[in-house]
Amino acid sequence: MDSEKPERYLSVKEFGGVFGWSDDTIRRLIRRKVIRALILPQANPKKNTHRRIRIPESEVARFVRVHSNA
């Protein structure tokens, strides 16, 4: 039996809070495919709102590892 917990997903605001970046910066990095994210379908695509985006918690570690100057 596998006892691993399911991966947690962060909102754009939560991910940005980790690095101290704005929501717009995170969305721009997702659009440029610098950050891997899950884009969920919109409830009403006719509204001019942001897409619902979730970022796997493991992406924080990957992003730091790939973009660190260490």
N, C-alpha and C positions, 0 to 999 in steps of 0.2 A: 504494500500500500504506500502510495506516494504522499508524504506529509508536507510538501511544499505549499506555501501560501501563494495565492494568486498575486500577480504583479499589481502594484498600485499605479494608478494613472494620475498625473498632475494636470491641472488646468494651466492655461497660458499665464495667468496671474501668479500661480504658485511657482511655476518654473522660473518666471522672471524674478520672483522674490528671492530665490536661491542665489542669483547672480547680481541682484540689484538693478535689473534692466526693466524697461517699460514693456507693456503688452505689445506695443507696436513693433519694438525691436525683435521680440520673440516671434511674432507673426511674420516679420520680414525674413528672419533666419529660417523659418519653416518653409516659406515660399521659395527661398533659394536652395532648399534641401540641405541646409547646414545642420538643422535639427530634425530628427526623425519624429514624426507625429502621426496620430490617428485622426483623420478628419471625419467627423460624424455627419450624417445627413441632416439637413435643415428641416425643421418642422414646417416652415412656410418660406420657400425659396424666393417669393416675391418681395418679402421685406428686405430692406437694405440694412442687414445686421451682419455682424461677424459670424463666420462659420464656427460651429462647436468643435473645438480641437482638444484632444487629450494627448499627453506626452507620457510615455512609459517612464517610471521612476529610474529604470536602468539607463535611460538616455542621459540623465544627469551625470552619472559616472563615466559613460562613454564620451560625452562631450568634454568633460574635464580632462580625461585621459588623452584625447586626440588634440585638444587645443591648449594644453598646458605647455609652458616653456621650461619644464623641469628636465 
